[in-house]
């Protein structure tokens, strides 16, 4: 089974929480809560009204959007429709993508279909609009039905011009038991239909039309929209509205206004999960396409030499974007040049254009395949995917290159979705025809942001000039390359006569046809650069200053990336974790450790579910789950068939179903099943629920039971933590490598990356996770002050902004409720480690803070002076963050 990545699990968890919340409160409120949990704030756009949830998952190129969508099906079916057999309308932007998606969902061995099978087993039916008649009326409510279609199939102003709105007699069995009051919203047969379809008569006018659209309308389909940014028209909303969707889940790398982005995955998260190659080593070529092609070939050849050291087979491939007809470097010219001037063997070159499809039928993963170069002009065939693509050479002018971002997206994917042992194979390489690095980076960055889903500053920090020839290191630590010049585009020539002389010395103003380019020398120190930024920004009208500030912010991000210790080959010392000596063996104190020490046995605890209540009347059916009332729709007879086992559901059937829904990795299945038998018996015999009521409420029952199991386990963890905290120790020096956490280069899944003007020089990674320079009120943020203090202290070697809830990629300490992720971890020049947790005055004395102090103190006391823990507060008797950090290091 294809294991989901952490960012995919987080995205699905955010979606599940939102959809569950949307049944308890207005959509705008549920959306606000979901975003607040991520430190975001955006208004909800009710594009399908205030009843139908419509949200977007934003995933950059290479992040596995389709796999995420496949897992969304079961999640949305349970959260919105209370069913294990939803109907799904899966909309794609083109027929090529429709075919590819249909094949993947239909193939039992494909990850997309396996994702559905993980939730539905073999109860999955996949079809397109043309084969919908193969779905019988008995299949509805018994199997998950996925209908794959293009958006264009429904996206019309007049329903008379699409087959999905036409009358089909084959669909009659799906409408035979249509209740009299169920025709509202369904299209009826019109005189125009009678005129166009000869099997209809005037007697049919006014009856419900047996159409695909009406069939979907009756099923309240879950609608999944791929590449959702392409469809934001009134016609699109009207067309989907006709289908009566239960919810709309959109996926795209580049959302636009109205997409309601519920969750945004960062490129750093994809890199940390080994999905894509980053950074992109970008080389500019002012001498033209021949020099660009020559160096790109050399880069690919050097990479292939490096790849010989890999245990897995990797054959780096170069994608070449030739110029269109009429240009100088056309496909034929480039191919001839490669054969005659660069002496590339003919069998190594393939051409993939609209007219030449030399890649068709070629297995690029076959070690016997000789292909190392692919020449194209615009886009390769949709769905073409070969992670062996490592190098892009765009021979078109950077200002006019079309579809360069699509080709770059092919180059970013990581072979086998795991990092390579040879560091050069963890990067992507791009050679661009441009006058200078700034021009190449600016244009490529714009494409990455607009078409690939990268954040602007994220993209700036990921486009780096070569630090060694062609960006290939030999395994030694990288050496800092000269910082590139900063190019700022202005709409007019600035007046520099009143600028200080030290600023004038590092600034070159060049007049252009569009205004001026101001060049600030890359060698300038940070203080002079900041001074130059102030004068340049003030020299333009107020309406243009935001653009200037954005350009400077991008340059600051690039400087930080080039100077980051991890980028230069530095290593971060291992950070010891708290352990317990259990029967002579050390064990890191994890949740499972504390659970066992809390002597927890699921079968020894009283069976109860106090927060679960059903309220039923003639016209309503509501459930309380831990104090929150959830509106629940009546379920028809078909949906009462649990897992399609027949017309009668037994207690054993319900237990079996609950077992699949509430299973936890830390509970033996036999213990869970025994607990569920006791729980169902308790609810029926002691609480008075009927079996039918429990079956109808089974999804929320599963939620309540799952939460009860988590609560019981949490109580055991708290008990284990309280009794064992004084006994927690660090491993002795000779064993600490085995019982420590280590920050690894490239494994830092940052979100909401810092984009301030202050240049941090000691942060270990090129980007800084979720660090804001100012509060919403405009005041200097205290955590930012802590970061400044660490960065400026002469005894700090480097530091990391620790990422919360990332146990694979961050340092944590155990608590009675979860893991505690301190805000900052620093390595000092003398080898000591400093951990800093910051709390504002309002939170400094609550229970959570007291426990963090206790576990931090235990970690420090167990280290024999090597580890320091500081619980910093906004104001410690007149000492600010700088002084508290300085005093701690000096102690």
ABEGO torsion letter per residue (X at the ends): XBBBBAAAAAAAAAAAAAAAAAAABBAAAAAAAAAAAAGBBBBBBBAAEAABBBBBBBBBBGAGAAAAAAAAAAAAAAAAAGBABBBBBBBBABAAAAAAAAAAAABAABAAAAAAAAAAEABBBBBBAAAAAABBAAABGABBBBBBBBAAAABBABAAABAAABBBAAAAAAAAABBAAAABGBBBBBAAAAAABAABBAAABGBBBBBAAAAAAAAGBBBBBBGAAABABAAAAAAAAAAGBABBBBBBABBBBGAGBABBBBAAAAAAAGABBOBBBBBBBAAEAAAAAAAAAAAAAAAAAAAAABABBBBBBBBBBBBBBGBABBAAAAAAAAAAAAGBBAAABBBBBAABBAABGBBAABAABABABBBBABBBBBGBBBAABABBBBABBAAABBGAAAAAAAAABBBGGBBBABAAAABBBBBBBBABAAAAAAAAAAAAAAAAGBBAAAAAAABBBBABBGGBBAGBBBBBBBBBBBBBBBABBBBAAABBAAAAAABBBBBBAAEBBBBBBAABBAAAAAAAAAAAAAABBAAAAAAAAAAAAAAAAAAAAAABAAAAGBBBBBBBBBBBBBGGBBBBBBAAAAAAAAGBBAAABBBBBAABBBBBBAABBBBBBGGBBBBBBBBBAAAABBGGAEABBBAAAAAAAAAAAABBAABBAAAAAAAAAAAAAAAAAAAGBBAAAAAAAAAAAAAAAAAAAAAAAAAAAAAAAAAAAAABBBBBAAAAAAABBBBBBGBBBBBGBBABABBBAABABABBBGBBABBAAGBBBAAAAAAAAAAABAABABBBBBBBGBAAABBBBBBAABBBBBABBBBBAAGBBBBBBBBBAAAAABAAAAAAAAAAAAAAAAAGGABBBBBBBABBGGBBAAAAAAAAAAX
